[in-house]
Amino acid sequence: MSKIGSLFGKKKRKEKEEQPSLFNGLYSFNNQNIIMNSQTSEEILHGSSVSDTLFLETDTISSSFGIIFAGNKEITLFSHMKSRLKENFPSSLMFSSLENYENLSEKLPFIEIPDKNIEDQTFFQGNQWYQTNKDRIEDRLSRLTRDVSIVFIFVENNAFLLGMIQPLLRFIENTKTQPVLVLNLPVDEAPISNTVSILAFIHHIMKKDEAMNIPFILLDGNLLLKANPHLNISELSSKFTDRIANIFCDIMLGALTSSNFYQTDFSNFVRIFENARGPCKLVSIDIYDNKPNISSLLGQKQLYDSSFSVKNSATRGFLVIQPGTKGLNTKIYKNLRDNYANLDVNISILKKRNKGSIIRGIFTFNELPKSLMQRYEDLSEIYIEILNDQNTISEYFDLINLEDLLNKQRYRINLRVKEEKTKEEIA
């Protein structure tokens, strides 16, 4: 090999050696127990042993944010976030059943939601319940939004709760506070009512004539399953809830922590949501070694680092990066910037940590992902019965007008029974 060839060969080997080899993307759990096993080593990984998610290391407190938890399933998310932020927990409000709330060891402002049978868990009923309890709810919302700029709203896939969220969003917007929804596309195996509810709701808030611009962070349960065929759904759900809790803690803390490289601040974070409507992409990578070239990981689909993929890049974004002890040199920072050439993306580089690196981010102004559009096509497999007060069928709902479902008082969602073809028909 010539001297020049040898020189380039050494350069390529060095660059490869500097690329992380131990990491997990948002949806992936390929390095299980790595945080727990590090506790007996000289270099401890600071993070959650439940989901192997690293913690942002900062002294900043999470002010300027508010959080709403709507639904019994969101109680677990709150518990994970509360154990992380402890006494510095953001201003919050919870909507859940009294039974589930009373089981919490840590309390927060609370409004009880009524128990409903499946036919009454509709958008219309949720909206009506809000109107009946408007004064009490809006008093709580006024307190919540008094000193915050952004409210994250975690809502369960339940039509009643999503119906309640509609007027709640309008009230928050009128306080000049930015609401940001966090929505989940359920796995294919979930009850079909969950999928229909979230699709009808998204269809509604994406309307061109809708007065509000509502951004929503979209998570996809099917991608989570695809990334982890080695884990069962129950175990995976528990791990992912813990990870999401810690990622949002990191984002809130990171958006309020001063950048050590190129100055960004909380106003840059708020601005990515201005006039934003539709799906926002969540990006997260946990890196467990101290190899500095973390820019090599961004944009690799096999990482499952993004909550969904789209053909075209987002318009705006905010990335929080906390590197390991080797830090980031100018070349790597330039590589990071090159990933988002011609885009309005703020990158906040925080002070070095003792072990590992993290990348956290949110990107707005995305196109609708193909995975979401496919869900709408799959609605051909269901039919909806509109019910009267006697719980009997009054009509069948036309799915072409999906948004009209939000105005139906009672209904029942069914999956079409597929007829098996005979051998003669197949032939």
C-alpha positions as CSV (number, residue, x, y, z in Angstrom):
1,M,0.0,0.0,0.0
2,S,1.3,3.5,-0.9
3,K,2.0,6.0,1.8
4,I,-1.0,8.0,0.7
5,G,-3.3,4.9,0.7
6,S,-2.0,3.9,4.1
7,L,-2.7,7.5,5.4
8,F,-6.3,7.4,4.2
9,G,-6.7,3.9,5.6
10,K,-5.6,5.0,9.0
11,K,-7.9,8.0,8.8
12,K,-10.9,5.8,8.0
13,R,-10.0,3.4,10.8
14,K,-9.7,6.3,13.3
15,E,-13.1,7.7,12.2
16,K,-14.7,4.3,12.6
17,E,-13.2,3.9,16.0
18,E,-14.6,7.2,17.1
19,Q,-18.2,6.2,16.2
20,P,-20.3,4.9,19.0
21,S,-21.0,1.2,19.1
22,L,-23.3,1.0,22.2
23,F,-26.5,2.9,21.7
24,N,-30.3,2.7,21.6
25,G,-32.7,4.8,19.5
26,L,-36.1,6.0,20.7
27,Y,-37.9,2.7,19.9
28,S,-35.0,0.2,20.4
29,F,-34.0,-1.8,23.5
30,N,-30.9,-3.6,22.2
31,N,-28.6,-2.9,25.2
32,Q,-30.7,-4.2,28.1
33,N,-29.4,-3.9,31.7
34,I,-26.4,-1.8,30.5
35,I,-27.1,1.0,33.1
36,M,-27.7,-1.5,36.0
37,N,-24.5,-3.3,35.1
38,S,-22.5,-0.1,35.1
39,Q,-23.3,0.6,38.7
40,T,-20.4,-1.6,39.9
41,S,-17.9,-0.2,37.4
42,E,-15.6,2.8,37.7
43,E,-17.7,4.8,35.2
44,I,-21.3,4.7,36.2
45,L,-24.0,5.4,33.6
46,H,-26.5,7.9,35.1
47,G,-30.0,6.9,34.0
48,S,-33.0,4.6,34.4
49,S,-32.4,0.9,34.8
50,V,-36.0,0.2,33.8
51,S,-35.6,1.4,30.2
52,D,-31.8,2.0,29.9
53,T,-32.5,5.6,29.2
54,L,-29.8,8.1,30.2
55,F,-30.6,11.2,32.3
56,L,-29.6,14.7,31.2
57,E,-27.1,15.9,33.8
58,T,-28.0,19.5,34.7
59,D,-29.0,21.6,37.7
60,T,-31.7,23.4,35.8
61,I,-35.2,23.1,37.2
62,S,-38.2,22.5,34.9
63,S,-40.1,25.8,35.1
64,S,-41.8,27.4,32.1
65,F,-43.5,24.1,31.3
66,G,-46.9,22.7,32.3
67,I,-48.2,19.1,31.9
68,I,-51.7,17.7,31.6
69,F,-52.2,13.9,32.1
70,A,-55.6,12.8,30.7
71,G,-56.6,9.2,31.3
72,N,-55.8,6.4,33.7
73,K,-53.0,5.0,31.6
74,E,-51.2,8.4,31.9
75,I,-50.9,7.9,35.7
76,T,-48.0,5.5,35.1
77,L,-46.3,8.1,33.0
78,F,-46.7,10.7,35.7
79,S,-45.2,8.4,38.3
80,H,-42.1,7.8,36.2
81,M,-41.7,11.6,35.6
82,K,-42.3,12.4,39.2
83,S,-39.6,10.0,40.5
84,R,-37.2,11.7,38.1
85,L,-38.0,15.4,38.8
86,K,-39.1,15.0,42.4
87,E,-39.6,18.4,44.1
88,N,-39.0,20.4,40.9
89,F,-42.0,19.0,39.1
90,P,-43.7,21.3,36.5
91,S,-47.2,22.7,37.1
92,S,-49.5,19.9,36.3
93,L,-53.1,18.7,36.2
94,M,-54.5,15.2,36.0
95,F,-57.8,13.8,34.7
96,S,-58.5,10.3,35.8
97,S,-60.8,8.1,37.8
98,L,-60.8,8.7,41.6
99,E,-59.8,5.1,42.3
100,N,-56.6,5.3,40.1
101,Y,-55.8,8.7,41.5
102,E,-56.1,7.6,45.2
103,N,-53.5,4.8,44.5
104,L,-50.9,7.4,43.7
105,S,-48.3,8.0,46.4
106,E,-47.5,11.5,45.0
107,K,-50.4,13.8,44.4
108,L,-51.0,16.7,42.0
109,P,-54.1,18.9,41.1
110,F,-56.8,16.5,40.0
111,I,-60.2,16.4,38.3
112,E,-62.2,13.2,38.4
113,I,-63.5,11.8,35.1
114,P,-66.7,9.7,35.2
115,D,-66.8,6.0,34.4
116,K,-68.6,5.3,31.1
117,N,-69.7,2.2,29.3
118,I,-68.1,1.7,25.9
119,E,-71.0,3.1,23.9
120,D,-70.9,6.3,25.9
121,Q,-67.1,6.9,25.6
122,T,-67.6,9.2,22.7
123,F,-66.2,12.6,21.6
124,F,-69.7,14.2,22.0
125,Q,-70.0,12.9,25.6
126,G,-66.5,14.1,26.5
127,N,-67.2,17.6,25.1
128,Q,-70.5,17.8,26.9
129,W,-68.8,16.8,30.2
130,Y,-66.3,19.6,29.8
131,Q,-69.1,22.1,29.2
132,T,-70.9,20.9,32.3
133,N,-67.8,21.2,34.4
134,K,-66.4,24.2,32.6
135,D,-65.9,26.6,35.5
136,R,-64.0,24.0,37.6
137,I,-61.8,22.8,34.7
138,E,-61.0,26.3,33.5
139,D,-60.2,27.5,37.0
140,R,-57.6,24.7,37.2
141,L,-56.3,25.5,33.7
142,S,-55.9,29.2,34.6
143,R,-53.7,28.3,37.5
144,L,-51.7,25.8,35.4
145,T,-51.0,28.3,32.6
146,R,-50.3,31.3,34.8
147,D,-46.5,31.2,34.6
148,V,-45.8,28.7,31.8
149,S,-45.1,29.1,28.0
150,I,-45.8,25.5,26.9
151,V,-48.1,22.8,28.1
152,F,-47.5,19.1,27.1
153,I,-50.7,17.2,27.0
154,F,-50.5,13.4,27.3
155,V,-53.9,11.9,26.4
156,E,-55.1,8.3,26.4
157,N,-56.6,6.9,23.1
158,N,-60.2,7.3,24.4
159,A,-62.8,9.2,22.4
160,F,-64.4,10.7,25.6
161,L,-61.0,12.2,26.7
162,L,-60.2,13.4,23.2
163,G,-63.6,15.1,23.1
164,M,-62.9,16.8,26.4
165,I,-59.5,17.9,25.0
166,Q,-61.1,19.9,22.2
167,P,-62.4,22.9,24.3
168,L,-59.5,22.5,26.7
169,L,-57.1,23.2,23.8
170,R,-59.0,26.3,22.8
171,F,-58.9,27.6,26.4
172,I,-55.1,27.1,26.6
173,E,-54.5,28.8,23.3
174,N,-56.6,31.8,24.5
175,T,-54.2,32.2,27.4
176,K,-51.3,32.7,24.9
177,T,-49.8,29.4,26.1
178,Q,-48.7,26.9,23.5
179,P,-50.4,23.5,23.8
180,V,-48.4,20.5,22.4
181,L,-50.3,17.2,22.3
182,V,-48.6,13.8,22.6
183,L,-50.5,11.2,20.7
184,N,-50.0,7.5,20.2
185,L,-50.9,5.4,17.2
186,P,-51.8,2.1,18.9
187,V,-50.5,-1.3,17.8
188,D,-52.5,-3.3,15.3
189,E,-53.6,-5.7,18.1
190,A,-55.1,-2.9,20.2
191,P,-58.9,-2.5,20.4
192,I,-60.2,-1.1,17.1
193,S,-62.0,1.7,19.0
194,N,-58.6,3.1,20.1
195,T,-57.4,3.4,16.5
196,V,-60.7,4.9,15.2
197,S,-60.7,7.4,18.0
198,I,-57.2,8.7,17.4
199,L,-57.7,8.8,13.6
200,A,-60.9,10.8,13.8
201,F,-59.4,13.2,16.3
202,I,-56.3,13.8,14.1
203,H,-58.5,14.3,11.1
204,H,-60.4,16.9,13.0
205,I,-57.4,19.0,14.2
206,M,-55.7,18.8,10.8
207,K,-58.7,20.5,9.1
208,K,-57.6,23.4,6.9
209,D,-60.4,25.6,8.1
210,E,-59.7,24.9,11.8
211,A,-58.9,28.1,13.6
212,M,-56.3,26.6,15.9
213,N,-52.8,25.5,14.9
214,I,-52.3,22.4,17.1
215,P,-48.9,20.5,16.9
216,F,-48.9,17.0,18.1
217,I,-45.9,14.7,18.8
218,L,-46.8,11.4,17.2
219,L,-45.6,8.0,18.5
220,D,-46.2,4.8,16.6
221,G,-46.8,1.5,18.5
222,N,-46.2,-0.6,15.4
223,L,-42.6,0.8,15.0
224,L,-42.0,0.0,18.7
225,L,-43.0,-3.6,18.1
226,K,-41.0,-3.9,14.9
227,A,-37.9,-2.7,16.6
228,N,-38.2,-5.2,19.5
229,P,-39.3,-8.7,18.3
230,H,-37.5,-10.2,21.3
231,L,-39.8,-8.5,23.9
232,N,-43.4,-9.2,24.7
233,I,-46.0,-6.3,24.5
234,S,-46.5,-6.0,28.2
235,E,-42.8,-5.7,29.0
236,L,-42.2,-3.4,26.1
237,S,-45.0,-1.1,27.1
238,S,-43.6,-0.8,30.6
239,K,-40.1,0.0,29.3
240,F,-41.4,2.5,26.7
241,T,-43.5,4.4,29.2
242,D,-40.5,4.9,31.4
243,R,-38.3,6.0,28.4
244,I,-40.9,8.5,27.2
245,A,-41.2,9.9,30.7
246,N,-37.4,10.4,30.9
247,I,-37.1,11.8,27.4
248,F,-39.6,14.5,28.1
249,C,-37.9,15.3,31.4
250,D,-34.7,15.7,29.4
251,I,-36.3,17.9,26.7
252,M,-37.8,20.2,29.4
253,L,-34.5,20.5,31.3
254,G,-32.4,20.8,28.1
255,A,-34.5,23.6,26.6
256,L,-33.9,25.6,29.8
257,T,-30.2,24.9,30.2
258,S,-27.7,27.2,28.6
259,S,-25.8,25.9,25.6
260,N,-22.0,25.6,25.9
261,F,-21.2,25.7,22.2
262,Y,-23.5,27.9,20.1
263,Q,-25.9,29.9,22.2
264,T,-29.6,28.9,22.1
265,D,-32.2,29.4,24.8
266,F,-35.8,28.6,25.7
267,S,-37.2,31.1,23.2
268,N,-35.6,29.1,20.4
269,F,-37.5,26.0,21.7
270,V,-40.8,27.8,21.9
271,R,-40.4,29.3,18.4
272,I,-40.4,25.9,16.7
273,F,-44.1,25.5,17.6
274,E,-45.2,28.9,16.4
275,N,-47.9,28.4,13.7
276,A,-47.1,24.7,13.7
277,R,-49.9,22.3,12.9
278,G,-49.8,18.5,12.6
279,P,-47.4,15.8,13.4
280,C,-44.1,16.6,15.2
281,K,-41.3,14.1,15.2
282,L,-39.6,13.1,18.4
283,V,-35.9,12.1,18.1
284,S,-33.9,10.4,20.8
285,I,-30.6,8.4,21.0
286,D,-28.9,7.1,24.2
287,I,-25.2,6.4,23.7
288,Y,-23.5,4.4,26.4
289,D,-19.8,4.8,25.4
290,N,-17.6,7.9,25.1
291,K,-16.8,7.8,21.4
292,P,-17.2,11.4,20.3
293,N,-18.5,11.1,16.7
294,I,-22.2,11.0,17.6
295,S,-23.0,12.8,14.4
296,S,-22.6,9.5,12.6
297,L,-25.8,8.1,14.2
298,L,-28.3,10.8,13.1
299,G,-30.6,9.8,10.3
300,Q,-29.8,6.1,10.3
301,K,-33.2,4.4,9.9
302,Q,-32.1,1.2,11.5
303,L,-31.6,3.1,14.8
304,Y,-35.4,3.7,15.2
305,D,-34.3,7.1,16.6
306,S,-37.3,9.0,15.1
307,S,-40.9,8.5,16.2
308,F,-41.9,8.3,12.5
309,S,-40.2,8.7,9.1
310,V,-41.2,11.0,6.2
311,K,-39.8,11.5,2.8
312,N,-39.1,15.2,3.2
313,S,-37.3,16.9,6.2
314,A,-39.1,18.9,8.8
315,T,-38.9,22.7,8.6
316,R,-38.0,23.5,12.2
317,G,-36.4,21.6,15.0
318,F,-34.6,21.8,18.4
319,L,-31.9,19.4,19.4
320,V,-30.4,19.0,22.8
321,I,-27.0,17.1,22.8
322,Q,-25.0,16.3,25.9
323,P,-21.7,14.7,24.9
324,G,-19.3,12.5,26.9
325,T,-15.9,13.4,28.3
326,K,-14.3,13.7,24.9
327,G,-16.8,16.4,24.0
328,L,-17.5,17.5,20.5
329,N,-15.0,19.1,18.2
330,T,-15.8,21.7,15.5
331,K,-15.8,19.1,12.7
332,I,-18.4,16.9,14.4
333,Y,-20.5,20.0,15.2
334,K,-20.3,20.9,11.5
335,N,-21.4,17.3,10.6
336,L,-24.4,17.8,12.8
337,R,-25.3,21.1,11.2
338,D,-24.8,19.5,7.7
339,N,-27.6,17.0,8.6
340,Y,-30.0,19.9,8.7
341,A,-28.6,22.2,5.9
342,N,-31.1,24.9,4.9
343,L,-33.4,24.0,7.8
344,D,-34.3,26.1,10.8
345,V,-32.9,23.7,13.4
346,N,-31.4,24.9,16.7
347,I,-28.7,22.7,18.3
348,S,-28.0,23.1,21.9
349,I,-24.7,21.5,23.1
350,L,-24.6,21.1,26.8
351,K,-21.6,20.7,29.2
352,K,-19.8,17.3,29.1
353,R,-21.0,14.3,31.1
354,N,-18.9,11.7,32.8
355,K,-20.2,8.7,30.8
356,G,-22.2,8.3,27.7
357,S,-24.0,10.9,25.5
358,I,-27.6,11.8,24.7
359,I,-29.5,13.3,21.8
360,R,-33.0,14.6,22.3
361,G,-35.1,16.6,19.9
362,I,-38.4,17.7,18.4
363,F,-39.0,18.6,14.8
364,T,-42.1,20.5,13.6
365,F,-43.8,21.2,10.2
366,N,-43.6,17.6,9.0
367,E,-45.7,16.1,6.3
368,L,-48.2,13.4,7.3
369,P,-46.2,10.1,7.6
370,K,-47.1,7.1,5.4
371,S,-47.6,5.0,8.4
372,L,-50.5,7.3,9.5
373,M,-52.0,7.4,6.1
374,Q,-52.0,3.6,5.9
375,R,-54.1,3.6,9.1
376,Y,-56.8,5.6,7.4
377,E,-56.8,3.2,4.4
378,D,-57.3,0.3,6.9
379,L,-60.6,1.8,8.1
380,S,-62.3,0.0,5.3
381,E,-62.1,-3.0,7.5
382,I,-64.5,-1.5,10.1
383,Y,-68.1,-0.3,10.3
384,I,-69.8,1.9,12.9
385,E,-73.3,1.7,14.2
386,I,-75.0,4.9,15.4
387,L,-77.2,4.1,18.5
388,N,-80.3,5.8,19.9
389,D,-81.3,6.2,23.5
390,Q,-82.6,2.7,23.6
391,N,-79.2,1.4,22.6
392,T,-80.5,0.1,19.3
393,I,-79.1,0.9,15.8
394,S,-80.5,4.0,14.2
395,E,-78.2,4.2,11.2
396,Y,-74.8,3.1,9.9
397,F,-72.0,5.8,9.9
398,D,-70.5,6.8,6.6
399,L,-66.7,6.7,7.1
400,I,-66.2,9.1,4.2
401,N,-67.2,11.8,6.7
402,L,-65.0,10.6,9.5
403,E,-64.9,13.9,11.3
404,D,-68.7,13.8,11.8
405,L,-68.1,11.0,14.3
406,L,-67.2,13.8,16.8
407,N,-70.8,14.9,16.8
408,K,-72.4,11.5,17.3
409,Q,-73.7,11.0,20.9
410,R,-73.5,7.2,21.0
411,Y,-72.1,4.6,18.7
412,R,-70.5,1.2,18.5
413,I,-67.4,0.3,16.4
414,N,-67.1,-3.2,14.8
415,L,-64.6,-5.0,12.8
416,R,-65.9,-6.6,9.6
417,V,-65.8,-10.4,9.6
418,K,-63.7,-11.6,6.7
419,E,-65.3,-14.3,4.7
420,E,-63.1,-17.3,4.0
421,K,-62.9,-18.3,0.4
422,T,-63.6,-21.8,-0.6
423,K,-61.0,-23.9,-2.5
424,E,-63.1,-23.4,-5.7
425,E,-63.1,-19.6,-5.3
426,I,-59.3,-19.6,-4.7
427,A,-58.8,-21.7,-7.8
